[in-house]
Amino acid sequence: MLIRRMELRDCDAINTIYNYYITHTAITFDLAPWQKQEREHWFAQFDPSSRYQAWVAEQDQQIVGFAYNTPFNAKQAFHIASEITIYTAPDAGGRGIGSQLMRTLLEGMREQDLRRAYSLITLPNPSSLALHRRFGFQQVGQLNEVGEKFGQYHSVAMLECDLTV
């Protein structure tokens, strides 16, 4: 498996993975599938000189997962913190793809002198919680019934990782 920086050409493959979760799960609170132009515009934030980065996992010339970090909050004092996101292809679970993406992403964030990583995880999601805990994330909060999707209310766990240790 190859973990590499995301490129513009990966946007369709990223949408294929992400749009599956939009239409079939409550893991993401997006309600409408992403279009190519929307993803390409989103990708522009990952300039190589930025502290925000995006990675893909590629196996047999297919994108099987992706990970990225973005600003935690728009207010300037939050510049030391970042929110992370990781998705693997629906049929790619249990192969260590999420772990490899997480390791690469967190190492890159440490190189950018970020101090905290945050992740919001729709509950229940035991596999995502376990992945995050393996990398030192701890649950620091829970937002109860904060989202509505598929006619149900969903809670979200907030996890934090100290990147200085």
Backbone as a printed PyTorch tensor [residue, N CA C, xyz], in Angstrom:
tensor([[[  0.8400,  -1.1750,   0.0000],
         [  0.0000,   0.0000,   0.0000],
         [  0.8840,   1.2360,   0.0000]],

        [[  0.4470,   2.2290,  -0.7240],
         [  1.1570,   3.4960,  -0.8310],
         [  0.3320,   4.5850,  -0.1740]],

        [[  0.9450,   5.3170,   0.7440],
         [  0.3290,   6.5110,   1.3190],
         [  1.0440,   7.6920,   0.6810]],

        [[  0.2850,   8.5750,   0.0400],
         [  0.8930,   9.7160,  -0.6460],
         [  0.0100,  10.9410,  -0.4900]],

        [[  0.5950,  12.0850,  -0.7850],
         [ -0.1770,  13.3250,  -0.7540],
         [ -1.3160,  13.2480,  -1.7590]],

        [[ -2.4550,  13.7450,  -1.3560],
         [ -3.6030,  13.7940,  -2.2570],
         [ -3.2900,  14.7590,  -3.3990]],

        [[ -3.7590,  14.4060,  -4.5790],
         [ -3.6000,  15.2460,  -5.7560],
         [ -4.9780,  15.5620,  -6.3200]],

        [[ -5.0420,  16.6010,  -7.1250],
         [ -6.3070,  17.0240,  -7.7180],
         [ -6.9800,  15.8720,  -8.4730]],

        [[ -6.1900,  15.0500,  -9.1080],
         [ -6.7260,  13.9210,  -9.8820],
         [ -7.4460,  12.8780,  -9.0160]],

        [[ -7.2670,  12.9620,  -7.6920],
         [ -7.8910,  12.0110,  -6.7740],
         [ -9.3120,  12.3990,  -6.3670]],

        [[ -9.7570,  13.5680,  -6.7610],
         [-11.0420,  14.0800,  -6.2780],
         [-12.2180,  13.1620,  -6.5980]],

        [[-12.2640,  12.5790,  -7.7810],
         [-13.3700,  11.6700,  -8.1150],
         [-13.3800,  10.4480,  -7.2020]],

        [[-12.2040,   9.8820,  -6.9600],
         [-12.1170,   8.6970,  -6.1030],
         [-12.4960,   9.0450,  -4.6590]],

        [[-12.0870,  10.2150,  -4.1980],
         [-12.4500,  10.6630,  -2.8590],
         [-13.9640,  10.7970,  -2.7590]],

        [[-14.5720,  11.3960,  -3.7750],
         [-16.0270,  11.5410,  -3.7730],
         [-16.7350,  10.1940,  -3.7750]],

        [[-16.2130,   9.2380,  -4.4930],
         [-16.8360,   7.9110,  -4.5290],
         [-16.8850,   7.3200,  -3.1190]],

        [[-15.7850,   7.4150,  -2.4010],
         [-15.7470,   6.8930,  -1.0270],
         [-16.6740,   7.7080,  -0.1280]],

        [[-16.4900,   9.0120,  -0.1380],
         [-17.2300,   9.8680,   0.7870],
         [-18.7290,   9.8570,   0.4990]],

        [[-19.0950,   9.8830,  -0.7590],
         [-20.5180,   9.9110,  -1.1100],
         [-21.2360,   8.6320,  -0.6800]],

        [[-20.5190,   7.5230,  -0.6330],
         [-21.1110,   6.2890,  -0.1010],
         [-21.5820,   6.5330,   1.3430]],

        [[-20.7190,   7.1330,   2.1500],
         [-21.0580,   7.3700,   3.5590],
         [-22.1780,   8.3990,   3.7130]],

        [[-22.2400,   9.3500,   2.7830],
         [-23.3350,  10.3240,   2.8230],
         [-24.6750,   9.6280,   2.5920]],

        [[-24.7460,   8.7940,   1.5890],
         [-26.0260,   8.2030,   1.1880],
         [-26.4180,   6.9660,   1.9820]],

        [[-25.4580,   6.3220,   2.6560],
         [-25.7610,   5.0630,   3.3400],
         [-25.6050,   5.0810,   4.8540]],

        [[-24.9890,   6.1330,   5.4190],
         [-24.7170,   6.1240,   6.8580],
         [-24.9410,   7.5060,   7.4630]],

        [[-24.9140,   7.5500,   8.7640],
         [-24.9490,   8.8170,   9.4930],
         [-23.5570,   9.2050,   9.9810]],

        [[-22.5300,   8.5360,   9.4940],
         [-21.1640,   8.8380,   9.9100],
         [-20.8020,  10.2740,   9.5730]],

        [[-21.2510,  10.7460,   8.4180],
         [-21.1000,  12.1540,   8.0690],
         [-22.4750,  12.8070,   8.1140]],

        [[-22.4980,  14.0560,   8.5030],
         [-23.7710,  14.7750,   8.5490],
         [-24.0510,  15.5140,   7.2480]],

        [[-23.1890,  15.3670,   6.2450],
         [-23.5570,  15.8700,   4.9230],
         [-24.7770,  15.0970,   4.4630]],

        [[-25.6700,  15.7680,   3.7640],
         [-26.9060,  15.1270,   3.2990],
         [-26.9320,  14.9070,   1.7960]],

        [[-26.1940,  15.7220,   1.0520],
         [-26.1790,  15.6160,  -0.4020],
         [-24.7910,  15.2030,  -0.8690]],

        [[-24.7090,  14.2830,  -1.8340],
         [-23.4030,  13.8720,  -2.3620],
         [-22.6150,  15.0660,  -2.9270]],

        [[-21.3100,  14.9860,  -2.7730],
         [-20.4230,  16.0200,  -3.3040],
         [-20.2840,  15.8560,  -4.8020]],

        [[-20.1940,  16.9810,  -5.4960],
         [-19.9470,  17.0020,  -6.9260],
         [-18.4580,  17.2690,  -7.1710]],

        [[-17.9950,  16.9390,  -8.3640],
         [-16.5780,  17.0700,  -8.6910],
         [-16.0700,  18.4980,  -8.4840]],

        [[-16.7950,  19.4800,  -8.9630],
         [-16.3500,  20.8680,  -8.8480],
         [-16.2490,  21.2920,  -7.3750]],

        [[-17.1920,  20.8610,  -6.5800],
         [-17.1740,  21.1660,  -5.1480],
         [-15.9350,  20.5660,  -4.4870]],

        [[-15.5930,  19.3280,  -4.8210],
         [-14.4160,  18.6670,  -4.2380],
         [-13.1360,  19.3490,  -4.7040]],

        [[-13.0780,  19.7280,  -5.9540],
         [-11.8830,  20.4020,  -6.4580],
         [-11.6760,  21.7440,  -5.7590]],

        [[-12.7430,  22.4580,  -5.4990],
         [-12.6470,  23.7260,  -4.7670],
         [-12.1550,  23.4580,  -3.3330]],

        [[-12.6920,  22.4400,  -2.6860],
         [-12.2770,  22.0320,  -1.3440],
         [-10.7900,  21.6900,  -1.3120]],

        [[-10.3170,  21.0140,  -2.3460],
         [ -8.9310,  20.5580,  -2.4000],
         [ -7.9320,  21.7170,  -2.3960]],

        [[ -8.3400,  22.8650,  -2.8740],
         [ -7.4250,  24.0140,  -2.9860],
         [ -6.8180,  24.4240,  -1.6450]],

        [[ -7.4440,  24.0870,  -0.5240],
         [ -6.9140,  24.4700,   0.7870],
         [ -5.6570,  23.7000,   1.1770]],

        [[ -5.3260,  22.6690,   0.4290],
         [ -4.1930,  21.8270,   0.7920],
         [ -2.9480,  22.1570,  -0.0130]],

        [[ -2.6470,  23.4230,  -0.1120],
         [ -1.4190,  23.8810,  -0.7460],
         [ -0.2330,  23.2280,  -0.0290]],

        [[  0.7880,  22.7780,  -0.7550],
         [  1.9190,  22.0920,  -0.1050],
         [  2.5940,  22.9020,   1.0050]],

        [[  2.5080,  24.2160,   0.9550],
         [  3.1410,  25.0340,   1.9880],
         [  2.2250,  25.2500,   3.1920]],

        [[  1.0010,  24.7340,   3.1370],
         [  0.0270,  24.9130,   4.2090],
         [  0.2840,  23.9250,   5.3370]],

        [[ -0.1690,  24.2730,   6.5270],
         [ -0.0830,  23.3240,   7.6390],
         [ -1.1950,  22.2870,   7.5530]],

        [[ -2.0930,  22.4740,   6.6260],
         [ -3.1850,  21.5230,   6.4240],
         [ -2.8220,  20.6220,   5.2560]],

        [[ -3.0190,  19.3480,   5.4530],
         [ -2.5700,  18.3650,   4.4710],
         [ -3.6290,  17.3190,   4.2230]],

        [[ -3.5170,  16.7010,   3.0810],
         [ -4.4500,  15.6410,   2.7020],
         [ -3.6460,  14.4870,   2.1170]],

        [[ -3.9990,  13.2860,   2.5330],
         [ -3.2900,  12.0610,   2.1350],
         [ -4.2810,  11.0610,   1.5600]],

        [[ -3.7940,  10.2040,   0.6840],
         [ -4.6010,   9.0970,   0.1910],
         [ -3.8310,   7.8000,   0.3880]],

        [[ -4.5920,   6.7310,   0.5420],
         [ -4.0340,   5.3780,   0.5540],
         [ -4.3770,   4.7720,  -0.7930]],

        [[ -3.3630,   4.2600,  -1.4560],
         [ -3.5470,   3.6970,  -2.7890],
         [ -3.0760,   2.2490,  -2.7810]],

        [[ -3.9260,   1.3790,  -3.2860],
         [ -3.5910,  -0.0400,  -3.3660],
         [ -4.0260,  -0.5490,  -4.7330]],

        [[ -3.1160,  -1.1930,  -5.4390],
         [ -3.4030,  -1.6870,  -6.7880],
         [ -3.9620,  -0.5730,  -7.6750]],

        [[ -3.3620,   0.6180,  -7.5460],
         [ -3.7240,   1.8070,  -8.3260],
         [ -5.1510,   2.2840,  -8.0820]],

        [[ -5.7080,   1.9280,  -6.9320],
         [ -7.0410,   2.3720,  -6.5310],
         [ -6.9320,   3.1180,  -5.2050]],

        [[ -7.6680,   4.2140,  -5.0820],
         [ -7.7240,   4.9360,  -3.8190],
         [ -8.6420,   4.1550,  -2.8850]],

        [[ -8.1000,   3.7510,  -1.7310],
         [ -8.8770,   2.9550,  -0.7730],
         [ -9.1080,   3.6910,   0.5390]],

        [[ -8.6340,   4.9230,   0.6250],
         [ -8.8590,   5.7130,   1.8190],
         [ -8.2310,   7.0810,   1.6810]],

        [[ -8.6520,   7.9770,   2.5740],
         [ -8.0620,   9.3160,   2.5790],
         [ -8.1560,   9.9010,   3.9780]],

        [[ -7.2740,  10.8600,   4.2460],
         [ -7.2350,  11.5400,   5.5360],
         [ -6.7760,  12.9660,   5.3150]],

        [[ -7.2950,  13.8660,   6.1520],
         [ -6.8680,  15.2580,   6.0360],
         [ -7.0940,  15.9760,   7.3550]],

        [[ -6.4470,  17.1160,   7.4840],
         [ -6.6960,  17.9820,   8.6320],
         [ -7.0240,  19.3830,   8.1360]],

        [[ -7.8860,  20.0380,   8.8860],
         [ -8.3640,  21.3740,   8.5460],
         [ -8.3590,  22.2220,   9.8160]],

        [[ -8.5930,  23.5290,   9.6770],
         [ -8.6400,  24.3510,  10.8850],
         [ -9.7040,  23.8510,  11.8600]],

        [[ -9.3790,  23.8930,  13.1330],
         [-10.3450,  23.5060,  14.1560],
         [-11.4340,  24.5690,  14.2810]],

        [[-11.0370,  25.8180,  14.1640],
         [-11.9520,  26.9370,  14.3050],
         [-11.3570,  28.1150,  13.5480]],

        [[-12.1790,  28.9730,  12.9970],
         [-11.7060,  30.1050,  12.1990],
         [-11.0460,  31.1990,  13.0380]],

        [[-11.3110,  31.2540,  14.3220],
         [-10.7040,  32.2810,  15.1600],
         [ -9.1920,  32.0570,  15.2520]],

        [[ -8.4320,  33.1300,  15.1530],
         [ -6.9810,  33.0440,  14.9860],
         [ -6.2480,  32.3330,  16.1160]],

        [[ -6.7030,  32.4720,  17.3410],
         [ -5.9910,  31.8500,  18.4560],
         [ -6.0420,  30.3220,  18.4010]],

        [[ -6.9610,  29.7700,  17.6060],
         [ -7.0500,  28.3120,  17.4530],
         [ -6.0290,  27.7610,  16.4590]],

        [[ -5.1000,  28.5790,  15.9890],
         [ -4.1500,  28.1460,  14.9600],
         [ -3.2870,  26.9600,  15.3740]],

        [[ -3.2430,  26.6490,  16.6490],
         [ -2.4260,  25.5270,  17.1360],
         [ -3.2000,  24.2100,  17.1640]],

        [[ -4.4680,  24.2530,  16.7730],
         [ -5.3240,  23.0620,  16.8080],
         [ -5.8840,  22.7880,  15.4150]],

        [[ -6.1990,  21.5340,  15.1700],
         [ -6.7120,  21.1480,  13.8600],
         [ -7.6760,  19.9760,  14.0070]],

        [[ -8.6720,  19.9430,  13.1390],
         [ -9.6140,  18.8250,  13.1010],
         [ -9.1740,  17.8400,  12.0290]],

        [[ -9.2790,  16.5630,  12.3360],
         [ -8.8860,  15.5420,  11.3650],
         [-10.1070,  14.7800,  10.8680]],

        [[ -9.9340,  14.1940,   9.6980],
         [-10.9690,  13.3540,   9.0980],
         [-10.2830,  12.1830,   8.3990]],

        [[-10.8210,  10.9920,   8.5880],
         [-10.2900,   9.7880,   7.9320],
         [-11.4650,   8.9510,   7.4360]],

        [[-11.3720,   8.5160,   6.1880],
         [-12.3610,   7.6020,   5.6140],
         [-11.6310,   6.5220,   4.8320]],

        [[-12.1490,   5.3060,   4.9070],
         [-11.6580,   4.2320,   4.0510],
         [-12.8120,   3.7580,   3.1730]],

        [[-12.4710,   3.1680,   2.0660],
         [-13.4950,   2.6350,   1.1790],
         [-14.3520,   1.6390,   1.9600]],

        [[-15.6540,   1.5810,   1.6800],
         [-16.5490,   0.7230,   2.4670],
         [-16.1270,  -0.7420,   2.5190]],

        [[-15.4520,  -1.2220,   1.4850],
         [-15.0330,  -2.6280,   1.4450],
         [-13.5760,  -2.8150,   1.8610]],

        [[-12.9670,  -1.7790,   2.4520],
         [-11.5400,  -1.8330,   2.7560],
         [-11.2440,  -1.8930,   4.2520]],

        [[-12.2400,  -2.1400,   5.0610],
         [-12.0320,  -2.1820,   6.5030],
         [-11.2030,  -3.3580,   6.9510]],

        [[-10.5300,  -3.2110,   8.0700],
         [ -9.7850,  -4.3130,   8.6650],
         [ -8.4420,  -4.6100,   8.0300]],

        [[ -7.9580,  -3.7280,   7.1680],
         [ -6.6690,  -3.9630,   6.5020],
         [ -5.5690,  -3.0240,   6.9830]],

        [[ -5.8580,  -2.2320,   8.0030],
         [ -4.8500,  -1.3210,   8.5360],
         [ -4.7100,  -0.0240,   7.7560]],

        [[ -5.6160,   0.2290,   6.8440],
         [ -5.5400,   1.4430,   6.0220],
         [ -5.7280,   2.6760,   6.9030]],

        [[ -6.7400,   2.6630,   7.7710],
         [ -6.9800,   3.7910,   8.6580],
         [ -5.7810,   4.0730,   9.5510]],

        [[ -5.1440,   3.0280,  10.0510],
         [ -3.9680,   3.1970,  10.9170],
         [ -2.8170,   3.8440,  10.1600]],

        [[ -2.5770,   3.3980,   8.9420],
         [ -1.4840,   3.9790,   8.1700],
         [ -1.7640,   5.4400,   7.8310]],

        [[ -3.0060,   5.7370,   7.4870],
         [ -3.3690,   7.1280,   7.2040],
         [ -3.2410,   7.9820,   8.4650]],

        [[ -3.7240,   7.4810,   9.5870],
         [ -3.6570,   8.2220,  10.8440],
         [ -2.2050,   8.5140,  11.2210]],

        [[ -1.3510,   7.5190,  11.1350],
         [  0.0630,   7.6900,  11.4880],
         [  0.6950,   8.7870,  10.6230]],

        [[  0.4680,   8.7240,   9.3320],
         [  1.0420,   9.7050,   8.4080],
         [  0.5070,  11.1050,   8.7000]],

        [[ -0.7880,  11.2040,   8.8930],
         [ -1.4120,  12.4980,   9.1440],
         [ -0.8860,  13.1250,  10.4370]],

        [[ -0.8610,  12.3610,  11.5170],
         [ -0.4080,  12.9070,  12.8000],
         [  1.0680,  13.2980,  12.7600]],

        [[  1.8960,  12.5100,  12.0840],
         [  3.3090,  12.8760,  11.9490],
         [  3.4450,  14.2000,  11.2130]],

        [[  2.6960,  14.3640,  10.1460],
         [  2.7320,  15.6180,   9.3910],
         [  2.2470,  16.7960,  10.2130]],

        [[  1.2360,  16.5750,  11.0350],
         [  0.7230,  17.6540,  11.8850],
         [  1.7610,  18.0590,  12.9280]],

        [[  2.4730,  17.0940,  13.4630],
         [  3.5300,  17.4140,  14.4360],
         [  4.6310,  18.2380,  13.7710]],

        [[  4.9570,  17.9120,  12.5490],
         [  5.9750,  18.6780,  11.8150],
         [  5.5380,  20.1160,  11.5840]],

        [[  4.2390,  20.3620,  11.5780],
         [  3.7100,  21.7120,  11.3820],
         [  3.4920,  22.4450,  12.7130]],

        [[  4.0170,  21.8740,  13.7950],
         [  3.9220,  22.4700,  15.1340],
         [  2.4860,  22.6650,  15.6110]],

        [[  1.5950,  21.8070,  15.1670],
         [  0.2430,  21.8120,  15.7240],
         [  0.3010,  21.1150,  17.0850]],

        [[ -0.4770,  21.5900,  18.0320],
         [ -0.4410,  21.0580,  19.3940],
         [ -1.5750,  20.0960,  19.7060]],

        [[ -2.7120,  20.2690,  19.0690],
         [ -3.8730,  19.4310,  19.3570],
         [ -4.5560,  19.0160,  18.0710]],

        [[ -4.9850,  17.7600,  18.0520],
         [ -5.8160,  17.2370,  16.9670],
         [ -7.1670,  16.8740,  17.5620]],

        [[ -8.2210,  17.2110,  16.8520],
         [ -9.5830,  16.9060,  17.2870],
         [-10.2910,  16.0940,  16.2230]],

        [[-11.1870,  15.2460,  16.6770],
         [-11.9880,  14.4520,  15.7580],
         [-13.4000,  14.3520,  16.3180]],

        [[-14.3670,  14.5320,  15.4510],
         [-15.7730,  14.3780,  15.8150],
         [-16.2710,  13.0830,  15.2000]],

        [[-16.8130,  12.1990,  16.0330],
         [-17.2160,  10.8740,  15.5690],
         [-18.6800,  10.6430,  15.9090]],

        [[-19.4800,  10.4020,  14.8720],
         [-20.8890,  10.0870,  15.0810],
         [-20.9840,   8.7560,  15.8130]],

        [[-21.8450,   8.7080,  16.8090],
         [-22.0120,   7.5000,  17.6260],
         [-23.2540,   6.7180,  17.1930]],

        [[-23.2130,   5.4170,  17.2810],
         [-22.0810,   4.5840,  17.6810],
         [-21.1430,   4.3340,  16.4910]],

        [[-19.8710,   4.2430,  16.7710],
         [-18.8780,   3.9210,  15.7500],
         [-17.6670,   3.3160,  16.4590]],

        [[-17.8060,   2.0800,  16.9560],
         [-16.7350,   1.4730,  17.7600],
         [-15.4070,   1.3320,  17.0180]],

        [[-15.4240,   1.0740,  15.7190],
         [-14.1570,   0.9020,  15.0060],
         [-13.4000,   2.2250,  14.8920]],

        [[-14.1010,   3.3170,  14.6510],
         [-13.4400,   4.6150,  14.5770],
         [-12.9310,   5.0460,  15.9510]],

        [[-13.7310,   4.8330,  16.9770],
         [-13.2780,   5.1580,  18.3340],
         [-12.0250,   4.3580,  18.6950]],

        [[-11.9990,   3.0860,  18.3510],
         [-10.8410,   2.2450,  18.6510],
         [ -9.5980,   2.7290,  17.8990]],

        [[ -9.7630,   3.0830,  16.6330],
         [ -8.6350,   3.6060,  15.8490],
         [ -8.0600,   4.8520,  16.5200]],

        [[ -8.9040,   5.7720,  16.8580],
         [ -8.4350,   7.0080,  17.4670],
         [ -7.7510,   6.7480,  18.8120]],

        [[ -8.3110,   5.8840,  19.6110],
         [ -7.7150,   5.5900,  20.9240],
         [ -6.3340,   4.9470,  20.7820]],

        [[ -6.1480,   4.1190,  19.7520],
         [ -4.8300,   3.5140,  19.5130],
         [ -3.7640,   4.5770,  19.2740]],

        [[ -4.1670,   5.7390,  18.7930],
         [ -3.2140,   6.8070,  18.4990],
         [ -3.2260,   7.9150,  19.5530]],

        [[ -3.7720,   7.6170,  20.7160],
         [ -3.6790,   8.5330,  21.8340],
         [ -4.8160,   9.5280,  21.9790]],

        [[ -5.8580,   9.3900,  21.1910],
         [ -7.0150,  10.2770,  21.3380],
         [ -7.8150,   9.8680,  22.5700]],

        [[ -8.3400,  10.8680,  23.2500],
         [ -9.2160,  10.6350,  24.3970],
         [-10.5070,  11.4080,  24.1810]],

        [[-11.6000,  10.8100,  24.5920],
         [-12.8760,  11.5090,  24.4670],
         [-12.9320,  12.6190,  25.5010]],

        [[-13.1730,  13.8370,  25.0260],
         [-13.2290,  14.9970,  25.9160],
         [-14.6260,  15.6110,  25.9720]],

        [[-15.5420,  15.0480,  25.2080],
         [-16.9000,  15.5680,  25.2410],
         [-17.8370,  14.7640,  24.3720]],

        [[-19.1030,  15.0560,  24.5220],
         [-20.1230,  14.4240,  23.6910],
         [-21.2280,  15.4440,  23.4290]],

        [[-21.6040,  15.5650,  22.1850],
         [-22.6970,  16.4290,  21.7680],
         [-23.9050,  15.5220,  21.5490]],

        [[-24.8960,  15.6440,  22.3840],
         [-26.0280,  14.7250,  22.3640],
         [-27.0840,  15.1400,  21.3440]],

        [[-27.4700,  14.1780,  20.5230],
         [-28.5120,  14.3680,  19.5100],
         [-28.3340,  15.6870,  18.7610]],

        [[-27.1210,  15.9170,  18.2950],
         [-26.7670,  17.1780,  17.6560],
         [-27.0570,  17.1890,  16.1530]],

        [[-27.2630,  16.0190,  15.5690],
         [-27.5460,  15.9410,  14.1370],
         [-28.7560,  15.0740,  13.8620]],

        [[-29.4370,  15.3840,  12.7580],
         [-30.5840,  14.5760,  12.3430],
         [-30.3400,  14.0870,  10.9270]],

        [[-30.4070,  12.7950,  10.7650],
         [-30.2060,  12.1860,   9.4500],
         [-31.0050,  10.8950,   9.4040]],

        [[-31.6220,  10.6460,   8.2760],
         [-32.4330,   9.4450,   8.0770],
         [-33.5550,   9.3390,   9.1090]],

        [[-34.0640,  10.4980,   9.5270],
         [-35.1800,  10.5130,  10.4680],
         [-34.8100,  10.1760,  11.8960]],

        [[-33.5170,  10.1780,  12.2050],
         [-33.0710,   9.8740,  13.5660],
         [-32.1160,  10.9530,  14.0480]],

        [[-32.0500,  11.1210,  15.3570],
         [-31.1030,  12.0450,  15.9570],
         [-29.8270,  11.2870,  16.3010]],

        [[-28.6970,  11.9500,  16.0990],
         [-27.3990,  11.3010,  16.3060],
         [-26.5180,  12.1560,  17.2060]],

        [[-25.8180,  11.4780,  18.0990],
         [-24.8610,  12.1280,  18.9870],
         [-23.4580,  12.0010,  18.4090]],

        [[-22.5860,  12.8890,  18.8610],
         [-21.2190,  12.9370,  18.3430],
         [-20.2480,  13.0080,  19.5170]],

        [[-19.2180,  12.1770,  19.4690],
         [-18.1450,  12.2330,  20.4550],
         [-17.0620,  13.1750,  19.9520]],

        [[-16.4990,  13.9660,  20.8590],
         [-15.3540,  14.8140,  20.5170],
         [-14.1230,  14.1840,  21.1490]],

        [[-13.1370,  13.8880,  20.3160],
         [-11.8960,  13.2990,  20.7880],
         [-10.7420,  14.2710,  20.5600]],

        [[ -9.7540,  14.2080,  21.4620],
         [ -8.6100,  15.1010,  21.4110],
         [ -7.3220,  14.2870,  21.5270]],

        [[ -6.3030,  14.7170,  20.7860],
         [ -4.9880,  14.1070,  20.8750],
         [ -3.9570,  15.2040,  21.1140]],

        [[ -3.1420,  15.0300,  22.1360],
         [ -2.0420,  15.9540,  22.4230],
         [ -0.8890,  15.5880,  21.4870]],

        [[ -0.5890,  16.4620,  20.5560],
         [  0.4630,  16.1850,  19.5710],
         [  1.8600,  16.4910,  20.0850]],

        [[  1.9620,  17.0010,  21.2990],
         [  3.2750,  17.3580,  21.8420],
         [  3.9400,  16.2010,  22.5650]],

        [[  3.2070,  15.0980,  22.7450],
         [  3.7960,  13.9390,  23.4450],
         [  4.2340,  12.8880,  22.4580]]])
